[in-house]
């Protein structure tokens, strides 16, 4: 793997982190492509995503995908909490 990036996201609560981890977990088990892979680690209120890819295009696609899914999980959680 030639391209690599590490992204750390801080959440306002462990609950948010747990929801995001559970939402992203299936993606790390069965990646949609062999051009990249991602390792996740949750600690406290932080999520660390370690991306490795064959090239920068694959790296960018993987990062965009995970950040989009993370954003969607947080938005859904906020929506659900708003109705509680």
C-alpha positions as CSV (number, residue, x, y, z in Angstrom):
1,X,0.0,0.0,0.0
2,X,1.5,3.3,-1.1
3,X,-0.9,5.9,0.4
4,X,-1.8,6.2,4.0
5,X,-3.8,8.6,6.2
6,X,-4.8,8.6,9.9
7,X,-7.8,10.6,11.0
8,X,-8.9,11.2,14.5
9,X,-12.5,12.3,15.2
10,X,-13.6,13.5,18.6
11,X,-17.2,13.0,19.7
12,X,-19.3,14.8,22.3
13,X,-20.1,11.6,24.0
14,X,-19.2,7.9,24.2
15,X,-22.7,7.2,23.0
16,X,-22.0,9.0,19.7
17,X,-18.8,7.1,19.3
18,X,-20.5,3.8,20.0
19,X,-23.2,4.5,17.4
20,X,-20.6,5.5,14.8
21,X,-18.4,2.4,15.5
22,X,-21.4,0.1,15.1
23,X,-22.4,1.8,11.9
24,X,-19.0,1.6,10.3
25,X,-18.0,-1.9,11.6
26,X,-19.6,-3.9,8.6
27,X,-17.5,-1.8,6.2
28,X,-14.2,-2.8,7.8
29,X,-15.2,-6.5,7.8
30,X,-16.1,-6.7,4.1
31,X,-14.5,-3.8,2.2
32,X,-16.1,-2.9,-1.1
33,X,-12.7,-2.8,-2.9
34,X,-9.3,-4.4,-2.5
35,X,-7.6,-1.1,-3.3
36,X,-7.9,0.2,0.2
37,X,-8.5,-1.0,3.8
38,X,-9.3,0.7,7.0
39,X,-8.7,0.0,10.7
40,X,-10.8,1.6,13.4
41,X,-10.1,2.1,17.0
42,X,-12.4,3.8,19.6
43,X,-10.9,5.2,22.8
44,X,-12.7,7.4,25.2
45,X,-14.7,9.8,23.0
46,X,-12.3,9.5,20.0
47,X,-12.4,7.4,16.9
48,X,-9.1,6.8,15.0
49,X,-9.4,5.7,11.4
50,X,-6.2,4.3,9.8
51,X,-6.5,4.3,6.0
52,X,-4.1,2.4,3.7
53,X,-4.6,2.4,-0.1
54,X,-2.8,1.4,-3.3
55,X,-2.9,5.0,-4.6
56,X,-4.2,8.4,-3.7
57,X,-7.4,8.1,-5.6
58,X,-8.4,5.0,-3.6
59,X,-7.3,6.7,-0.4
60,X,-9.5,9.8,-1.2
61,X,-12.5,7.6,-2.0
62,X,-12.1,5.5,1.2
63,X,-11.8,8.7,3.4
64,X,-14.8,10.3,1.7
65,X,-16.9,7.2,2.1
66,X,-16.1,6.8,5.8
67,X,-16.5,10.5,6.7
68,X,-19.9,10.6,4.8
69,X,-21.1,7.5,6.7
70,X,-19.9,8.9,10.0
71,X,-21.8,12.2,9.3
72,X,-24.9,10.3,8.4
73,X,-24.8,8.2,11.6
74,X,-24.4,11.3,13.8
75,X,-27.2,13.1,12.0
76,X,-29.6,10.1,12.4
77,X,-28.6,9.9,16.1
78,X,-29.4,13.6,16.6
79,X,-32.7,13.2,14.8
80,X,-33.7,10.3,17.0
81,X,-32.6,12.1,20.2
82,X,-34.7,15.1,19.1
83,X,-37.8,13.0,19.0
84,X,-37.2,11.3,22.4
